[in-house]
Amino acid sequence: MKNYLGGEHDDIFGVYPLAFSAEPRAKIHFYGKEPRPGRKIGHVNVTGGAHELEQLRHIAANAASILRDGRPL
């Protein structure tokens, strides 16, 4: 799980397609809060095996980066 905070990009829903296409294994949960810099507004879950841990962390972080800043890591 990777939390995502409000950041440079206020149009969270506008970047959902990019986040989903870049990281199809990511499950994105939005809390319905208005985005503000530094405010926790959701999280990303990714599931898999223990042997994939580093890859799973990267997937979650990349999806959160897209949602927060409108661009991948």
LOMARFI-382966 format. One record per residue: residue number from 1; chain; x, y, z of N, C-alpha, C in turn. Coordinates in pm, whole numbers, plus 50000, padded with zeros to 5 digits. Example, Ala and Ser with C-alpha at 12.3 -4.5 7.8 and 13.67 -1.06 7.14 Angstrom:
2
<atom 1, "A", <51319, 49431, 50780>, <51230, 49550, 50780>, <51320, 49670, 50780>>
<atom 2, "A", <51285, 49775, 50708>, <51367, 49894, 50714>, <51290, 50003, 50787>>
// end
This chain:
73
<atom 1, "A", <50084, 49883, 50000>, <50000, 50000, 50000>, <50089, 50124, 50000>>
<atom 2, "A", <50047, 50222, 49922>, <50117, 50351, 49916>, <50012, 50461, 49927>>
<atom 3, "A", <50026, 50543, 50029>, <49937, 50658, 50042>, <49972, 50761, 49936>>
<atom 4, "A", <49873, 50836, 49893>, <49907, 50950, 49808>, <49845, 51076, 49864>>
<atom 5, "A", <49923, 51181, 49852>, <49888, 51311, 49907>, <49857, 51407, 49794>>
<atom 6, "A", <49784, 51511, 49827>, <49763, 51617, 49729>, <49898, 51676, 49691>>
<atom 7, "A", <49912, 51714, 49566>, <50040, 51768, 49520>, <50021, 51876, 49417>>
<atom 8, "A", <50109, 51877, 49318>, <50106, 51979, 49214>, <49982, 51970, 49127>>
<atom 9, "A", <49929, 51851, 49114>, <49822, 51824, 49018>, <49689, 51814, 49092>>
<atom 10, "A", <49598, 51910, 49068>, <49468, 51910, 49136>, <49364, 51824, 49067>>
<atom 11, "A", <49383, 51793, 48940>, <49284, 51717, 48863>, <49311, 51567, 48878>>
<atom 12, "A", <49280, 51514, 48997>, <49305, 51372, 49025>, <49234, 51283, 48924>>
<atom 13, "A", <49107, 51310, 48897>, <49030, 51223, 48808>, <49078, 51232, 48663>>
<atom 14, "A", <49135, 51343, 48625>, <49188, 51358, 48490>, <49307, 51268, 48462>>
<atom 15, "A", <49382, 51231, 48566>, <49500, 51147, 48546>, <49474, 50999, 48580>>
<atom 16, "A", <49351, 50966, 48624>, <49319, 50825, 48650>, <49349, 50736, 48529>>
<atom 17, "A", <49306, 50773, 48407>, <49336, 50686, 48293>, <49486, 50661, 48274>>
<atom 18, "A", <49566, 50763, 48295>, <49712, 50747, 48283>, <49764, 50652, 48391>>
<atom 19, "A", <49717, 50668, 48514>, <49761, 50581, 48624>, <49719, 50436, 48598>>
<atom 20, "A", <49595, 50416, 48553>, <49547, 50280, 48526>, <49620, 50216, 48409>>
<atom 21, "A", <49647, 50292, 48305>, <49716, 50233, 48190>, <49863, 50208, 48219>>
<atom 22, "A", <49926, 50295, 48297>, <50067, 50277, 48331>, <50087, 50161, 48428>>
<atom 23, "A", <49994, 50144, 48520>, <50007, 50041, 48624>, <49875, 49965, 48640>>
<atom 24, "A", <49844, 49874, 48547>, <49715, 49805, 48552>, <49695, 49715, 48675>>
<atom 25, "A", <49802, 49680, 48743>, <49789, 49597, 48865>, <49751, 49679, 48988>>
<atom 26, "A", <49760, 49810, 48978>, <49732, 49898, 49093>, <49582, 49914, 49114>>
<atom 27, "A", <49542, 49910, 49239>, <49403, 49938, 49280>, <49404, 50071, 49352>>
<atom 28, "A", <49334, 50167, 49296>, <49338, 50304, 49346>, <49214, 50332, 49430>>
<atom 29, "A", <49236, 50384, 49550>, <49127, 50417, 49642>, <49135, 50567, 49673>>
<atom 30, "A", <49028, 50638, 49638>, <49020, 50782, 49661>, <48920, 50807, 49774>>
<atom 31, "A", <48956, 50890, 49870>, <48873, 50912, 49989>, <48765, 51018, 49971>>
<atom 32, "A", <48759, 51084, 49858>, <48658, 51185, 49835>, <48690, 51321, 49897>>
<atom 33, "A", <48814, 51338, 49940>, <48856, 51465, 49999>, <48904, 51559, 49889>>
<atom 34, "A", <48889, 51688, 49911>, <48941, 51786, 49817>, <49094, 51786, 49824>>
<atom 35, "A", <49160, 51772, 49709>, <49307, 51771, 49710>, <49365, 51905, 49754>>
<atom 36, "A", <49461, 51896, 49846>, <49543, 52010, 49887>, <49684, 51957, 49905>>
<atom 37, "A", <49785, 52037, 49879>, <49923, 51989, 49896>, <49945, 51933, 50036>>
<atom 38, "A", <49996, 51810, 50042>, <50028, 51745, 50169>, <49913, 51673, 50236>>
<atom 39, "A", <49791, 51685, 50185>, <49674, 51619, 50246>, <49660, 51478, 50191>>
<atom 40, "A", <49642, 51379, 50279>, <49621, 51242, 50236>, <49483, 51231, 50172>>
<atom 41, "A", <49481, 51193, 50045>, <49353, 51187, 49974>, <49321, 51048, 49921>>
<atom 42, "A", <49409, 50951, 49944>, <49381, 50815, 49900>, <49503, 50726, 49916>>
<atom 43, "A", <49488, 50603, 49864>, <49600, 50510, 49865>, <49592, 50416, 49746>>
<atom 44, "A", <49703, 50351, 49719>, <49715, 50255, 49610>, <49754, 50121, 49670>>
<atom 45, "A", <49682, 50016, 49633>, <49717, 49880, 49674>, <49764, 49802, 49552>>
<atom 46, "A", <49861, 49715, 49574>, <49907, 49622, 49471>, <49931, 49490, 49542>>
<atom 47, "A", <49882, 49381, 49483>, <49902, 49251, 49545>, <49992, 49164, 49457>>
<atom 48, "A", <50058, 49070, 49522>, <50146, 48978, 49452>, <50222, 48894, 49552>>
<atom 49, "A", <50317, 48819, 49504>, <50396, 48732, 49588>, <50514, 48802, 49651>>
<atom 50, "A", <50568, 48738, 49755>, <50683, 48794, 49827>, <50804, 48813, 49735>>
<atom 51, "A", <50816, 48728, 49635>, <50929, 48739, 49542>, <50920, 48863, 49452>>
<atom 52, "A", <50805, 48931, 49452>, <50784, 49050, 49368>, <50787, 49180, 49448>>
<atom 53, "A", <50828, 49175, 49571>, <50810, 49288, 49663>, <50864, 49420, 49607>>
<atom 54, "A", <50984, 49423, 49556>, <51040, 49548, 49504>, <50960, 49599, 49384>>
<atom 55, "A", <50921, 49509, 49296>, <50842, 49548, 49180>, <50706, 49603, 49224>>
<atom 56, "A", <50643, 49539, 49323>, <50513, 49585, 49372>, <50523, 49723, 49435>>
<atom 57, "A", <50629, 49745, 49510>, <50650, 49878, 49569>, <50665, 49984, 49461>>
<atom 58, "A", <50737, 49951, 49356>, <50756, 50047, 49246>, <50623, 50076, 49176>>
<atom 59, "A", <50543, 49974, 49153>, <50413, 49993, 49088>, <50327, 50088, 49170>>
<atom 60, "A", <50318, 50064, 49301>, <50236, 50149, 49389>, <50290, 50292, 49392>>
<atom 61, "A", <50421, 50307, 49403>, <50480, 50440, 49408>, <50461, 50515, 49276>>
<atom 62, "A", <50472, 50444, 49165>, <50455, 50507, 49035>, <50310, 50554, 49016>>
<atom 63, "A", <50214, 50470, 49051>, <50073, 50509, 49039>, <50044, 50629, 49129>>
<atom 64, "A", <50096, 50629, 49251>, <50075, 50742, 49343>, <50139, 50869, 49287>>
<atom 65, "A", <50255, 50857, 49226>, <50322, 50973, 49166>, <50239, 51032, 49053>>
<atom 66, "A", <50182, 50946, 48970>, <50097, 50994, 48861>, <49977, 51069, 48916>>
<atom 67, "A", <49913, 51013, 49019>, <49796, 51078, 49077>, <49832, 51210, 49143>>
<atom 68, "A", <49945, 51213, 49211>, <49986, 51332, 49285>, <50037, 51443, 49194>>
<atom 69, "A", <50123, 51407, 49098>, <50194, 51508, 49019>, <50156, 51509, 48871>>
<atom 70, "A", <50074, 51413, 48828>, <50035, 51408, 48688>, <50139, 51348, 48597>>
<atom 71, "A", <50243, 51287, 48656>, <50350, 51225, 48575>, <50409, 51107, 48652>>
<atom 72, "A", <50462, 51009, 48579>, <50522, 50893, 48645>, <50655, 50928, 48710>>
<atom 73, "A", <50705, 50835, 48790>, <50836, 50852, 48854>, <50946, 50867, 48751>>
// end
